[in-house]
């Protein structure tokens, strides 16, 4: 789903959008950690920045292109089916 850049909850990701002159974001969902379902601190959100996937976390963003191992580790840890998330 396309959303306004202002709706992205990560200043670092917003800065990437602005630097790439993107005027919208793609939102693919928020995911809770299976062992910490009651904690917002463990919630991550999947976006696309100019066709680059990124997770917004409670720390630094994790970019698929810049940190493929870290990105895949989050996918596995959270039990995310990327194909389903992108198709939703």
KEKE-3310 file (N, C-alpha, C; in steps of 0.2 Angstrom, whole numbers, plus 5000, padded with zeros to 4 digits):
npx = (5004:5003:5009:5011:5026:5028:5021:5030:5038:5051:5065:5077:5074:5065:5073:5081:5071:5069:5081:5082:5073:5060:5042:5033:5030:5031:5021:5021:5017:5017:5025:5025:5036:5037:5040:5038:5025:5017:5025:5028:5041:5047:5042:5042:5043:5039:5045:5046:5059:5060:5060:5069:5069:5066:5067:5060:5065:5066:5078:5092:5087:5085:5092:5088:5097:5108:5112:5110:5111:5107:5095:5088:5090:5081:5069:5068:5068:5057:5047:5042:5034:5040:5036:5022:5019:5023:5014:5002)
npy = (4994:5011:5025:5041:5049:5055:5046:5036:5028:5031:5041:5039:5031:5039:5050:5043:5041:5055:5059:5051:5056:5051:5051:5044:5030:5012:5002:4987:4980:4977:4968:4957:4951:4933:4929:4939:4946:4955:4967:4982:4987:4976:4976:4976:4985:4983:4991:4998:5007:5016:5004:4996:4985:4987:4985:4994:4996:4996:5001:5004:5005:4990:4986:4977:4977:4982:4975:4960:4948:4952:4956:4944:4937:4943:4941:4927:4925:4932:4924:4928:4928:4933:4934:4933:4944:4954:4953:4956)
npz = (5000:4996:5004:5013:5014:5026:5035:5038:5051:5054:5056:5049:5038:5032:5028:5018:5009:5005:5000:4989:4982:4982:4983:4990:5000:5001:5011:5019:5030:5048:5060:5074:5086:5089:5102:5110:5110:5116:5117:5111:5108:5101:5089:5071:5056:5038:5024:5008:4999:4986:4978:4987:5000:5017:5035:5048:5064:5082:5083:5073:5055:5045:5030:5016:5005:5009:5021:5019:5027:5040:5037:5032:5044:5052:5046:5047:5061:5065:5058:5046:5030:5016:5003:5004:5012:5003:4993:4999)
capx = (5000:5007:5008:5015:5033:5027:5018:5035:5040:5058:5068:5083:5071:5062:5079:5083:5066:5070:5088:5081:5067:5053:5037:5028:5033:5027:5020:5020:5015:5020:5026:5027:5041:5033:5041:5037:5019:5014:5030:5029:5048:5050:5038:5046:5038:5042:5043:5050:5061:5063:5061:5073:5066:5069:5063:5060:5065:5067:5085:5093:5084:5089:5091:5090:5102:5115:5113:5106:5111:5103:5088:5086:5089:5074:5064:5068:5067:5050:5043:5039:5034:5041:5032:5015:5019:5024:5008:4996)
capy = (5000:5017:5029:5047:5048:5057:5041:5031:5029:5030:5046:5037:5029:5045:5053:5040:5043:5061:5059:5047:5060:5047:5055:5040:5024:5006:4999:4980:4977:4977:4961:4956:4945:4928:4928:4946:4948:4961:4972:4987:4987:4971:4976:4979:4986:4982:4996:4998:5013:5016:4997:4993:4983:4989:4985:4999:4993:5001:5003:5006:5001:4985:4986:4971:4978:4984:4970:4955:4943:4954:4956:4937:4935:4946:4937:4920:4926:4934:4920:4932:4925:4939:4934:4934:4951:4959:4952:4958)
capz = (5000:4995:5010:5013:5018:5033:5039:5039:5058:5055:5053:5045:5032:5028:5025:5012:5004:5003:4996:4983:4978:4982:4986:4993:5003:5001:5017:5018:5036:5054:5063:5081:5088:5092:5109:5113:5106:5120:5117:5105:5107:5097:5083:5066:5050:5032:5019:5002:4998:4979:4977:4991:5006:5023:5041:5053:5070:5087:5083:5066:5050:5042:5023:5012:5000:5013:5026:5018:5032:5045:5034:5032:5051:5055:5042:5050:5068:5066:5054:5040:5023:5012:4997:5006:5014:4997:4989:5003)
cpx = (5004:5004:5012:5021:5032:5024:5024:5038:5047:5062:5073:5080:5068:5068:5081:5078:5067:5076:5087:5075:5061:5048:5032:5032:5028:5027:5018:5018:5020:5020:5028:5031:5037:5034:5040:5031:5016:5019:5030:5037:5051:5046:5042:5041:5042:5040:5048:5052:5064:5065:5067:5069:5070:5064:5065:5060:5065:5074:5086:5089:5088:5087:5092:5096:5109:5117:5109:5106:5107:5096:5085:5085:5083:5068:5063:5066:5059:5045:5039:5040:5034:5036:5024:5014:5019:5017:5002:4994)
cpy = (5006:5022:5035:5045:5050:5052:5036:5033:5029:5036:5044:5035:5035:5049:5050:5041:5050:5062:5056:5051:5055:5051:5051:5034:5018:5003:4992:4976:4978:4970:4961:4950:4939:4926:4934:4949:4954:4967:4976:4987:4982:4971:4979:4980:4986:4988:4995:5006:5013:5009:4993:4991:4985:4988:4991:4995:4998:5003:5006:5002:4996:4984:4979:4971:4979:4979:4964:4949:4945:4954:4949:4935:4937:4942:4930:4921:4928:4929:4923:4928:4931:4939:4935:4942:4956:4958:4955:4965)
cpz = (5000:5001:5009:5016:5025:5038:5041:5046:5059:5052:5048:5038:5028:5025:5018:5007:5001:4998:4989:4979:4977:4986:4990:4996:5001:5008:5016:5025:5042:5057:5070:5082:5091:5099:5113:5110:5110:5120:5111:5103:5102:5090:5077:5060:5044:5027:5013:5000:4991:4977:4981:4998:5012:5029:5045:5059:5076:5088:5075:5061:5047:5035:5020:5008:5004:5018:5025:5023:5038:5043:5035:5039:5054:5052:5046:5057:5069:5062:5049:5034:5019:5006:4998:5008:5008:4993:4993:5001)
residu = (UNK:UNK:UNK:UNK:UNK:UNK:UNK:UNK:UNK:UNK:UNK:UNK:UNK:UNK:UNK:UNK:UNK:UNK:UNK:UNK:UNK:UNK:UNK:UNK:UNK:UNK:UNK:UNK:UNK:UNK:UNK:UNK:UNK:UNK:UNK:UNK:UNK:UNK:UNK:UNK:UNK:UNK:UNK:UNK:UNK:UNK:UNK:UNK:UNK:UNK:UNK:UNK:UNK:UNK:UNK:UNK:UNK:UNK:UNK:UNK:UNK:UNK:UNK:UNK:UNK:UNK:UNK:UNK:UNK:UNK:UNK:UNK:UNK:UNK:UNK:UNK:UNK:UNK:UNK:UNK:UNK:UNK:UNK:UNK:UNK:UNK:UNK:UNK)
# end
